[in-house]
Amino acid sequence: MYCLIGVGAHLPSFVEASRKAKKCVAIDGCGIGFARKALENAGISPRVYVTVTELDRDW
């Protein structure tokens, strides 16, 4: 697990570690998609992407 804010801040060790990860999961709280955008700006494509506000709320 790596810190998204470190990736978004372009800290080299966080970006490189995230790029080398076997799997990347991005979880956004809303449809604006800041987590996904931060990863994509660093050249990282999440394997799994979830937007919490789009989940079924009957859980």
PDB file of N, CA, C and O in Angstrom:
ATOM      1  N   MET A   1       0.851  -1.161   0.000  1.00  0.00           N
ATOM      2  CA  MET A   1       0.000   0.000   0.000  1.00  0.00           C
ATOM      3  C   MET A   1       0.903   1.231   0.000  1.00  0.00           C
ATOM      4  O   MET A   1       1.898   1.293   0.721  1.00  0.00           O
ATOM      5  N   TYR A   2       0.532   2.203  -0.822  1.00  0.00           N
ATOM      6  CA  TYR A   2       1.323   3.423  -0.927  1.00  0.00           C
ATOM      7  C   TYR A   2       0.419   4.627  -0.732  1.00  0.00           C
ATOM      8  O   TYR A   2      -0.785   4.563  -0.982  1.00  0.00           O
ATOM      9  N   CYS A   3       1.000   5.705  -0.290  1.00  0.00           N
ATOM     10  CA  CYS A   3       0.260   6.913   0.031  1.00  0.00           C
ATOM     11  C   CYS A   3      -0.021   7.721  -1.236  1.00  0.00           C
ATOM     12  O   CYS A   3       0.906   8.162  -1.916  1.00  0.00           O
ATOM     13  N   LEU A   4      -1.279   7.908  -1.544  1.00  0.00           N
ATOM     14  CA  LEU A   4      -1.662   8.642  -2.742  1.00  0.00           C
ATOM     15  C   LEU A   4      -1.183  10.088  -2.709  1.00  0.00           C
ATOM     16  O   LEU A   4      -0.814  10.633  -3.750  1.00  0.00           O
ATOM     17  N   ILE A   5      -1.181  10.712  -1.555  1.00  0.00           N
ATOM     18  CA  ILE A   5      -0.741  12.105  -1.492  1.00  0.00           C
ATOM     19  C   ILE A   5       0.738  12.219  -1.854  1.00  0.00           C
ATOM     20  O   ILE A   5       1.162  13.241  -2.396  1.00  0.00           O
ATOM     21  N   GLY A   6       1.517  11.200  -1.567  1.00  0.00           N
ATOM     22  CA  GLY A   6       2.921  11.190  -1.978  1.00  0.00           C
ATOM     23  C   GLY A   6       3.064  11.103  -3.484  1.00  0.00           C
ATOM     24  O   GLY A   6       3.961  11.715  -4.063  1.00  0.00           O
ATOM     25  N   VAL A   7       2.184  10.346  -4.119  1.00  0.00           N
ATOM     26  CA  VAL A   7       2.180  10.256  -5.583  1.00  0.00           C
ATOM     27  C   VAL A   7       1.739  11.595  -6.166  1.00  0.00           C
ATOM     28  O   VAL A   7       2.356  12.104  -7.102  1.00  0.00           O
ATOM     29  N   GLY A   8       0.674  12.160  -5.613  1.00  0.00           N
ATOM     30  CA  GLY A   8       0.163  13.436  -6.096  1.00  0.00           C
ATOM     31  C   GLY A   8       1.147  14.576  -5.915  1.00  0.00           C
ATOM     32  O   GLY A   8       1.140  15.540  -6.681  1.00  0.00           O
ATOM     33  N   ALA A   9       2.003  14.465  -4.891  1.00  0.00           N
ATOM     34  CA  ALA A   9       3.033  15.473  -4.637  1.00  0.00           C
ATOM     35  C   ALA A   9       4.286  15.223  -5.470  1.00  0.00           C
ATOM     36  O   ALA A   9       5.259  15.970  -5.373  1.00  0.00           O
ATOM     37  N   HIS A  10       4.263  14.184  -6.280  1.00  0.00           N
ATOM     38  CA  HIS A  10       5.375  13.820  -7.170  1.00  0.00           C
ATOM     39  C   HIS A  10       6.658  13.500  -6.404  1.00  0.00           C
ATOM     40  O   HIS A  10       7.759  13.801  -6.868  1.00  0.00           O
ATOM     41  N   LEU A  11       6.506  12.887  -5.227  1.00  0.00           N
ATOM     42  CA  LEU A  11       7.676  12.450  -4.467  1.00  0.00           C
ATOM     43  C   LEU A  11       8.228  11.203  -5.161  1.00  0.00           C
ATOM     44  O   LEU A  11       7.534  10.191  -5.256  1.00  0.00           O
ATOM     45  N   PRO A  12       9.459  11.269  -5.642  1.00  0.00           N
ATOM     46  CA  PRO A  12      10.001  10.184  -6.472  1.00  0.00           C
ATOM     47  C   PRO A  12       9.877   8.792  -5.869  1.00  0.00           C
ATOM     48  O   PRO A  12       9.529   7.848  -6.579  1.00  0.00           O
ATOM     49  N   SER A  13      10.150   8.641  -4.592  1.00  0.00           N
ATOM     50  CA  SER A  13      10.095   7.302  -3.995  1.00  0.00           C
ATOM     51  C   SER A  13       8.671   6.749  -3.989  1.00  0.00           C
ATOM     52  O   SER A  13       8.480   5.547  -4.175  1.00  0.00           O
ATOM     53  N   PHE A  14       7.683   7.593  -3.781  1.00  0.00           N
ATOM     54  CA  PHE A  14       6.291   7.151  -3.781  1.00  0.00           C
ATOM     55  C   PHE A  14       5.831   6.813  -5.200  1.00  0.00           C
ATOM     56  O   PHE A  14       5.154   5.808  -5.418  1.00  0.00           O
ATOM     57  N   VAL A  15       6.200   7.650  -6.151  1.00  0.00           N
ATOM     58  CA  VAL A  15       5.805   7.411  -7.541  1.00  0.00           C
ATOM     59  C   VAL A  15       6.424   6.115  -8.051  1.00  0.00           C
ATOM     60  O   VAL A  15       5.726   5.291  -8.642  1.00  0.00           O
ATOM     61  N   GLU A  16       7.709   5.926  -7.833  1.00  0.00           N
ATOM     62  CA  GLU A  16       8.385   4.718  -8.318  1.00  0.00           C
ATOM     63  C   GLU A  16       7.840   3.464  -7.650  1.00  0.00           C
ATOM     64  O   GLU A  16       7.616   2.453  -8.314  1.00  0.00           O
ATOM     65  N   ALA A  17       7.627   3.524  -6.340  1.00  0.00           N
ATOM     66  CA  ALA A  17       7.087   2.355  -5.637  1.00  0.00           C
ATOM     67  C   ALA A  17       5.693   2.017  -6.158  1.00  0.00           C
ATOM     68  O   ALA A  17       5.354   0.843  -6.312  1.00  0.00           O
ATOM     69  N   SER A  18       4.898   3.026  -6.424  1.00  0.00           N
ATOM     70  CA  SER A  18       3.551   2.792  -6.943  1.00  0.00           C
ATOM     71  C   SER A  18       3.590   2.227  -8.353  1.00  0.00           C
ATOM     72  O   SER A  18       2.774   1.372  -8.698  1.00  0.00           O
ATOM     73  N   ARG A  19       4.511   2.683  -9.161  1.00  0.00           N
ATOM     74  CA  ARG A  19       4.642   2.159 -10.526  1.00  0.00           C
ATOM     75  C   ARG A  19       5.071   0.698 -10.528  1.00  0.00           C
ATOM     76  O   ARG A  19       4.708  -0.054 -11.433  1.00  0.00           O
ATOM     77  N   LYS A  20       5.836   0.295  -9.531  1.00  0.00           N
ATOM     78  CA  LYS A  20       6.338  -1.076  -9.449  1.00  0.00           C
ATOM     79  C   LYS A  20       5.357  -2.036  -8.780  1.00  0.00           C
ATOM     80  O   LYS A  20       5.572  -3.248  -8.792  1.00  0.00           O
ATOM     81  N   ALA A  21       4.298  -1.511  -8.206  1.00  0.00           N
ATOM     82  CA  ALA A  21       3.330  -2.354  -7.502  1.00  0.00           C
ATOM     83  C   ALA A  21       2.665  -3.327  -8.473  1.00  0.00           C
ATOM     84  O   ALA A  21       2.412  -2.981  -9.628  1.00  0.00           O
ATOM     85  N   LYS A  22       2.384  -4.538  -8.006  1.00  0.00           N
ATOM     86  CA  LYS A  22       1.738  -5.545  -8.848  1.00  0.00           C
ATOM     87  C   LYS A  22       0.300  -5.165  -9.178  1.00  0.00           C
ATOM     88  O   LYS A  22      -0.182  -5.441 -10.277  1.00  0.00           O
ATOM     89  N   LYS A  23      -0.379  -4.533  -8.234  1.00  0.00           N
ATOM     90  CA  LYS A  23      -1.771  -4.129  -8.426  1.00  0.00           C
ATOM     91  C   LYS A  23      -1.945  -2.712  -7.902  1.00  0.00           C
ATOM     92  O   LYS A  23      -1.311  -2.312  -6.924  1.00  0.00           O
ATOM     93  N   CYS A  24      -2.805  -1.967  -8.561  1.00  0.00           N
ATOM     94  CA  CYS A  24      -3.121  -0.622  -8.109  1.00  0.00           C
ATOM     95  C   CYS A  24      -4.636  -0.497  -8.027  1.00  0.00           C
ATOM     96  O   CYS A  24      -5.341  -0.738  -9.007  1.00  0.00           O
ATOM     97  N   VAL A  25      -5.124  -0.124  -6.868  1.00  0.00           N
ATOM     98  CA  VAL A  25      -6.546   0.090  -6.646  1.00  0.00           C
ATOM     99  C   VAL A  25      -6.729   1.546  -6.251  1.00  0.00           C
ATOM    100  O   VAL A  25      -6.082   2.025  -5.320  1.00  0.00           O
ATOM    101  N   ALA A  26      -7.605   2.248  -6.952  1.00  0.00           N
ATOM    102  CA  ALA A  26      -7.899   3.642  -6.620  1.00  0.00           C
ATOM    103  C   ALA A  26      -9.330   3.732  -6.118  1.00  0.00           C
ATOM    104  O   ALA A  26     -10.251   3.200  -6.738  1.00  0.00           O
ATOM    105  N   ILE A  27      -9.509   4.410  -4.992  1.00  0.00           N
ATOM    106  CA  ILE A  27     -10.838   4.600  -4.420  1.00  0.00           C
ATOM    107  C   ILE A  27     -11.080   6.095  -4.293  1.00  0.00           C
ATOM    108  O   ILE A  27     -10.388   6.792  -3.551  1.00  0.00           O
ATOM    109  N   ASP A  28     -12.075   6.573  -5.028  1.00  0.00           N
ATOM    110  CA  ASP A  28     -12.461   7.978  -4.954  1.00  0.00           C
ATOM    111  C   ASP A  28     -13.747   8.099  -4.158  1.00  0.00           C
ATOM    112  O   ASP A  28     -14.594   7.205  -4.187  1.00  0.00           O
ATOM    113  N   GLY A  29     -13.885   9.193  -3.458  1.00  0.00           N
ATOM    114  CA  GLY A  29     -15.092   9.430  -2.677  1.00  0.00           C
ATOM    115  C   GLY A  29     -16.238   9.989  -3.495  1.00  0.00           C
ATOM    116  O   GLY A  29     -17.400   9.854  -3.110  1.00  0.00           O
ATOM    117  N   CYS A  30     -15.924  10.619  -4.628  1.00  0.00           N
ATOM    118  CA  CYS A  30     -16.962  11.224  -5.459  1.00  0.00           C
ATOM    119  C   CYS A  30     -16.561  11.151  -6.928  1.00  0.00           C
ATOM    120  O   CYS A  30     -15.481  10.670  -7.270  1.00  0.00           O
ATOM    121  N   GLY A  31     -17.441  11.631  -7.777  1.00  0.00           N
ATOM    122  CA  GLY A  31     -17.234  11.544  -9.210  1.00  0.00           C
ATOM    123  C   GLY A  31     -16.182  12.473  -9.781  1.00  0.00           C
ATOM    124  O   GLY A  31     -15.841  12.352 -10.957  1.00  0.00           O
ATOM    125  N   ILE A  32     -15.654  13.394  -8.990  1.00  0.00           N
ATOM    126  CA  ILE A  32     -14.601  14.279  -9.492  1.00  0.00           C
ATOM    127  C   ILE A  32     -13.367  13.462  -9.839  1.00  0.00           C
ATOM    128  O   ILE A  32     -12.685  13.761 -10.819  1.00  0.00           O
ATOM    129  N   GLY A  33     -13.072  12.447  -9.060  1.00  0.00           N
ATOM    130  CA  GLY A  33     -12.023  11.491  -9.398  1.00  0.00           C
ATOM    131  C   GLY A  33     -10.596  11.932  -9.133  1.00  0.00           C
ATOM    132  O   GLY A  33      -9.710  11.676  -9.948  1.00  0.00           O
ATOM    133  N   PHE A  34     -10.360  12.585  -8.013  1.00  0.00           N
ATOM    134  CA  PHE A  34      -9.011  13.065  -7.712  1.00  0.00           C
ATOM    135  C   PHE A  34      -7.988  11.943  -7.587  1.00  0.00           C
ATOM    136  O   PHE A  34      -6.850  12.107  -8.026  1.00  0.00           O
ATOM    137  N   ALA A  35      -8.359  10.815  -7.003  1.00  0.00           N
ATOM    138  CA  ALA A  35      -7.403   9.707  -6.854  1.00  0.00           C
ATOM    139  C   ALA A  35      -6.969   9.202  -8.225  1.00  0.00           C
ATOM    140  O   ALA A  35      -5.777   9.033  -8.484  1.00  0.00           O
ATOM    141  N   ARG A  36      -7.931   8.967  -9.090  1.00  0.00           N
ATOM    142  CA  ARG A  36      -7.613   8.494 -10.440  1.00  0.00           C
ATOM    143  C   ARG A  36      -6.748   9.508 -11.191  1.00  0.00           C
ATOM    144  O   ARG A  36      -5.769   9.130 -11.836  1.00  0.00           O
ATOM    145  N   LYS A  37      -7.100  10.777 -11.112  1.00  0.00           N
ATOM    146  CA  LYS A  37      -6.346  11.819 -11.816  1.00  0.00           C
ATOM    147  C   LYS A  37      -4.921  11.931 -11.296  1.00  0.00           C
ATOM    148  O   LYS A  37      -3.986  12.106 -12.078  1.00  0.00           O
ATOM    149  N   ALA A  38      -4.749  11.832  -9.982  1.00  0.00           N
ATOM    150  CA  ALA A  38      -3.400  11.908  -9.408  1.00  0.00           C
ATOM    151  C   ALA A  38      -2.539  10.755  -9.912  1.00  0.00           C
ATOM    152  O   ALA A  38      -1.376  10.953 -10.263  1.00  0.00           O
ATOM    153  N   LEU A  39      -3.105   9.559  -9.949  1.00  0.00           N
ATOM    154  CA  LEU A  39      -2.363   8.404 -10.448  1.00  0.00           C
ATOM    155  C   LEU A  39      -2.055   8.542 -11.935  1.00  0.00           C
ATOM    156  O   LEU A  39      -0.925   8.305 -12.361  1.00  0.00           O
ATOM    157  N   GLU A  40      -3.046   8.920 -12.716  1.00  0.00           N
ATOM    158  CA  GLU A  40      -2.830   9.054 -14.161  1.00  0.00           C
ATOM    159  C   GLU A  40      -1.799  10.132 -14.483  1.00  0.00           C
ATOM    160  O   GLU A  40      -1.016   9.976 -15.419  1.00  0.00           O
ATOM    161  N   ASN A  41      -1.792  11.221 -13.717  1.00  0.00           N
ATOM    162  CA  ASN A  41      -0.793  12.277 -13.929  1.00  0.00           C
ATOM    163  C   ASN A  41       0.622  11.790 -13.644  1.00  0.00           C
ATOM    164  O   ASN A  41       1.595  12.354 -14.143  1.00  0.00           O
ATOM    165  N   ALA A  42       0.726  10.733 -12.835  1.00  0.00           N
ATOM    166  CA  ALA A  42       2.030  10.143 -12.528  1.00  0.00           C
ATOM    167  C   ALA A  42       2.343   8.972 -13.465  1.00  0.00           C
ATOM    168  O   ALA A  42       3.369   8.309 -13.308  1.00  0.00           O
ATOM    169  N   GLY A  43       1.468   8.718 -14.431  1.00  0.00           N
ATOM    170  CA  GLY A  43       1.695   7.627 -15.374  1.00  0.00           C
ATOM    171  C   GLY A  43       1.310   6.264 -14.841  1.00  0.00           C
ATOM    172  O   GLY A  43       1.825   5.246 -15.302  1.00  0.00           O
ATOM    173  N   ILE A  44       0.411   6.234 -13.877  1.00  0.00           N
ATOM    174  CA  ILE A  44      -0.010   4.986 -13.244  1.00  0.00           C
ATOM    175  C   ILE A  44      -1.483   4.752 -13.564  1.00  0.00           C
ATOM    176  O   ILE A  44      -2.315   5.637 -13.363  1.00  0.00           O
ATOM    177  N   SER A  45      -1.803   3.562 -14.061  1.00  0.00           N
ATOM    178  CA  SER A  45      -3.188   3.212 -14.365  1.00  0.00           C
ATOM    179  C   SER A  45      -3.695   2.238 -13.315  1.00  0.00           C
ATOM    180  O   SER A  45      -3.146   1.145 -13.177  1.00  0.00           O
ATOM    181  N   PRO A  46      -4.731   2.610 -12.573  1.00  0.00           N
ATOM    182  CA  PRO A  46      -5.255   1.678 -11.577  1.00  0.00           C
ATOM    183  C   PRO A  46      -5.884   0.459 -12.240  1.00  0.00           C
ATOM    184  O   PRO A  46      -6.593   0.575 -13.239  1.00  0.00           O
ATOM    185  N   ARG A  47      -5.615  -0.706 -11.670  1.00  0.00           N
ATOM    186  CA  ARG A  47      -6.210  -1.951 -12.176  1.00  0.00           C
ATOM    187  C   ARG A  47      -7.685  -2.007 -11.781  1.00  0.00           C
ATOM    188  O   ARG A  47      -8.529  -2.480 -12.543  1.00  0.00           O
ATOM    189  N   VAL A  48      -7.975  -1.522 -10.593  1.00  0.00           N
ATOM    190  CA  VAL A  48      -9.344  -1.483 -10.085  1.00  0.00           C
ATOM    191  C   VAL A  48      -9.647  -0.044  -9.697  1.00  0.00           C
ATOM    192  O   VAL A  48      -8.822   0.624  -9.073  1.00  0.00           O
ATOM    193  N   TYR A  49     -10.828   0.430 -10.065  1.00  0.00           N
ATOM    194  CA  TYR A  49     -11.224   1.797  -9.738  1.00  0.00           C
ATOM    195  C   TYR A  49     -12.628   1.786  -9.164  1.00  0.00           C
ATOM    196  O   TYR A  49     -13.540   1.202  -9.750  1.00  0.00           O
ATOM    197  N   VAL A  50     -12.807   2.435  -8.007  1.00  0.00           N
ATOM    198  CA  VAL A  50     -14.098   2.487  -7.329  1.00  0.00           C
ATOM    199  C   VAL A  50     -14.417   3.937  -6.991  1.00  0.00           C
ATOM    200  O   VAL A  50     -13.563   4.681  -6.508  1.00  0.00           O
ATOM    201  N   THR A  51     -15.663   4.325  -7.252  1.00  0.00           N
ATOM    202  CA  THR A  51     -16.162   5.621  -6.803  1.00  0.00           C
ATOM    203  C   THR A  51     -17.234   5.337  -5.758  1.00  0.00           C
ATOM    204  O   THR A  51     -18.272   4.752  -6.067  1.00  0.00           O
ATOM    205  N   VAL A  52     -16.980   5.747  -4.538  1.00  0.00           N
ATOM    206  CA  VAL A  52     -17.855   5.405  -3.413  1.00  0.00           C
ATOM    207  C   VAL A  52     -19.287   5.879  -3.644  1.00  0.00           C
ATOM    208  O   VAL A  52     -20.230   5.151  -3.332  1.00  0.00           O
ATOM    209  N   THR A  53     -19.467   7.077  -4.182  1.00  0.00           N
ATOM    210  CA  THR A  53     -20.820   7.602  -4.376  1.00  0.00           C
ATOM    211  C   THR A  53     -21.615   6.835  -5.427  1.00  0.00           C
ATOM    212  O   THR A  53     -22.826   7.024  -5.541  1.00  0.00           O
ATOM    213  N   GLU A  54     -20.953   5.975  -6.195  1.00  0.00           N
ATOM    214  CA  GLU A  54     -21.657   5.170  -7.194  1.00  0.00           C
ATOM    215  C   GLU A  54     -21.995   3.769  -6.691  1.00  0.00           C
ATOM    216  O   GLU A  54     -22.617   2.983  -7.405  1.00  0.00           O
ATOM    217  N   LEU A  55     -21.588   3.462  -5.471  1.00  0.00           N
ATOM    218  CA  LEU A  55     -21.895   2.151  -4.902  1.00  0.00           C
ATOM    219  C   LEU A  55     -23.353   2.104  -4.458  1.00  0.00           C
ATOM    220  O   LEU A  55     -23.965   3.135  -4.178  1.00  0.00           O
ATOM    221  N   ASP A  56     -23.893   0.901  -4.399  1.00  0.00           N
ATOM    222  CA  ASP A  56     -25.246   0.701  -3.898  1.00  0.00           C
ATOM    223  C   ASP A  56     -25.291   1.133  -2.440  1.00  0.00           C
ATOM    224  O   ASP A  56     -24.503   0.646  -1.630  1.00  0.00           O
ATOM    225  N   ARG A  57     -26.174   2.014  -2.102  1.00  0.00           N
ATOM    226  CA  ARG A  57     -26.224   2.564  -0.738  1.00  0.00           C
ATOM    227  C   ARG A  57     -27.053   1.719   0.224  1.00  0.00           C
ATOM    228  O   ARG A  57     -27.259   2.116   1.370  1.00  0.00           O
ATOM    229  N   ASP A  58     -27.521   0.586  -0.215  1.00  0.00           N
ATOM    230  CA  ASP A  58     -28.326  -0.270   0.652  1.00  0.00           C
ATOM    231  C   ASP A  58     -27.488  -1.281   1.419  1.00  0.00           C
ATOM    232  O   ASP A  58     -27.980  -2.364   1.736  1.00  0.00           O
ATOM    233  N   TRP A  59     -26.254  -0.963   1.721  1.00  0.00           N
ATOM    234  CA  TRP A  59     -25.395  -1.867   2.464  1.00  0.00           C
ATOM    235  C   TRP A  59     -25.314  -1.363   3.832  1.00  0.00           C
ATOM    236  O   TRP A  59     -24.637  -1.959   4.670  1.00  0.00           O
TER     237      TRP A  59
END
